[in-house]
Amino acid sequence: MHPQRSKELAAKMYGLLGIAREDKEARTEFVRENLRFFGAPYSALMFIPPIGDRVRAAFDQGTYAENFLLSLTAHGYHGVPQGMISLLAPTVREFLGVDEEYKLVTALTFGRADESSPVYKTAPGRVALSETVTLHGIEGLGL
């Protein structure tokens, strides 16, 4: 399900930017822009430290990221988590001098949004809770 939604969002974004599916050069440049943080002035790279329970560390990091992004919005800024950076983790760690035991998960890229961009108001949409979550033992709550 997630890969399909990802493809649909990409098609929507490329369409708004006027990038045809067969235009490999323009699509590659869009990916490069992603890795340049779309020109945002700031990006916080988020690593998981080498501790025993990486699952809990990932959860903590996700909670922190969510609250950081909400805080940006509350203060008139815009931010986006960018997972693509994790594909370049070895290069990023080497460049920054970060030990390889630290796992790069995401970048939180932020600043003021370019409201003139065609993708400024593009939303990925939401699926029903029942499509992504299985609830147990709470019948009758209406969720």
N, C-alpha and C positions, 0 to 999 in steps of 0.2 A: 504494500500500500504506500509506504513512504517514498520509494523510488518513483512511483507514478506521479504523486503529488509534486515531487521535486522537478520532474520533467515538465509538468504543466506550468509550474511557476517560472521555470527557465524560458519556456516558449512565450509566456506572457511578457516577461522582461525583455527578451530579444525582440519581440514584436513592437513593444513600446519604443525601443531604441532604434528600430528600423534595421535590425540585423537579420538577414535571411538565413535560414537553416543551412544552406549550401555555402555561405560565406565564411569559410574556415578562418580566414585571416582576421575578420572582424570578431568572430567568436573567441579566437585566441587572444586578441587584444582585450576583450572584456574580462577574460580570466586573468590576464596580467593586471588589469585595473583592480580586480578583487585582491590580488596579492600586493598591490600598492595601497590597499585599504581605501580605494575609491577616492583618494585625495584627502581623506580626513586628517586633521592636524594631530590627532592623538590615537594611540593604540596601546592597550595594556595586554601583554602576552601572558596567558594564564597557564602555569605549569602545575603538575601534581608532584609533590615532593616524594622522595623515596621512603615512605612509611609503610608499615605492615599492611594495612587494609586500604588498598587503592580505591576500592568501590566506595567506601565511606568518604575518602578524600575527594573523589569525583563528585559525589553528592554535595559535599560542602562547597566545592568550587562552583557547581551549578547554582546553588542557592546564593552564593556571593555574587555571581555574575548577574543573576536575575535582579537582585536588589540594587546592584550598581546601575544597571540599565534603567530601572524604575526611578532611581534617584536622579539620573541624568534628565529624564523626562520631566520630573518635578521641578527641575531648575532651568528648564527651557532649552536643554541640549537634546541631541539625538545620538543614539548609539545602536550598534548592531553587533551580534556575536558572529565571528567568522571562523568556521571550522576548517576551511580549506588550508589555513596556515599549518595545520598539524601534518599535512602531507609533506611539508618541508622541514619537519622537526630537526633532523640531523644538521641541516645547514644553519637553521636558526640558532640551535644550541652552540654550534661551533662559532658562529659570528659573535654571539653574546658571551661566550665563555661559560656556558651553563653545562654542568655535569650531565652526562648521558642518562643518569638514573632519573632525572626529572623529566616527566612526560608532558610535552606540549599538547594542550587540549584545544584551546581556542584563543582568538584575539578578540578583545572588546574594543572596537573602533568607534571613536566618538568625536563630536564637535557640533557645529551648527549644520543643519541639513541644507542642501542646495534645493530650495523649493521650486526652482525653475526646471529641475531635472524631470524628464517624463516619467521616471519611476518613483518619484518622491512619494506619491500616495498609493503606490502599489502594495497591496496586502496579500499575503500568501493564502488567506482564507483559513477557515477552521473546519475541522470535521467534527462530527458528533462525538461526544465523550465515549459513547459505547463502541466506537470504531477503534479506539486506542487504549481503552482501559477496561479491565474486567473487575467488576465490583462483587465482593462476596459478603454475605451476611448483613446486608443493609436494605433488605426488601422493604418496600413501602415508603422510602424516603423521597421517591420521585426523581432520582438521579439517573 
